[in-house]
Amino acid sequence: MKVFLSFVLAVFITSGVSQSRAQQAPPNPEPDSRYKVDILEVVGHPDDDIEVVQN
């Protein structure tokens, strides 16, 4: 009985190792040019001497 359990355990261990090596993530695709955006953001710094007056 111990031999049978040892054999079953060995089969599970080796099958788990072989499956983990076989599964690999696909490579990352190149960036899609349709989603490229050029953005320029201009903001004031808190130390700037700018005063905004609303009428």
C-alpha positions in Angstrom: 0.0 0.0 0.0 2.9 2.4 0.8 4.4 1.6 -2.5 1.2 2.5 -4.3 0.8 5.8 -2.4 4.4 6.6 -3.1 3.9 6.0 -6.8 0.7 8.1 -6.9 2.5 10.9 -5.1 5.5 10.8 -7.4 3.2 10.9 -10.5 1.3 14.0 -9.1 4.6 15.7 -8.3 6.2 15.1 -11.6 3.1 16.0 -13.6 2.8 19.3 -11.7 6.4 20.2 -12.4 6.1 19.4 -16.1 2.9 21.4 -16.5 4.4 24.5 -14.7 7.3 24.5 -17.2 5.1 24.1 -20.2 2.9 27.0 -19.4 4.5 30.3 -20.4 3.0 33.7 -20.8 2.8 35.0 -24.3 5.2 37.9 -25.1 3.9 41.4 -24.7 2.5 42.8 -28.0 4.0 46.0 -29.5 2.2 49.2 -28.6 -0.7 50.0 -30.9 -0.3 53.4 -32.7 -4.0 54.0 -32.7 -3.8 54.6 -28.9 -0.9 57.0 -29.0 -1.6 60.5 -27.6 0.7 63.5 -27.3 -0.4 65.6 -24.3 1.1 68.8 -23.0 -0.1 70.0 -19.6 0.8 73.4 -18.4 0.1 74.1 -14.7 1.2 76.7 -12.2 3.6 76.0 -9.3 2.4 76.9 -5.8 5.4 79.3 -5.5 4.5 81.2 -8.7 3.4 84.9 -8.2 0.1 84.7 -10.1 -3.2 86.0 -8.9 -6.5 85.1 -10.5 -9.2 87.7 -10.2 -12.8 86.8 -11.0 -15.3 89.6 -11.9 
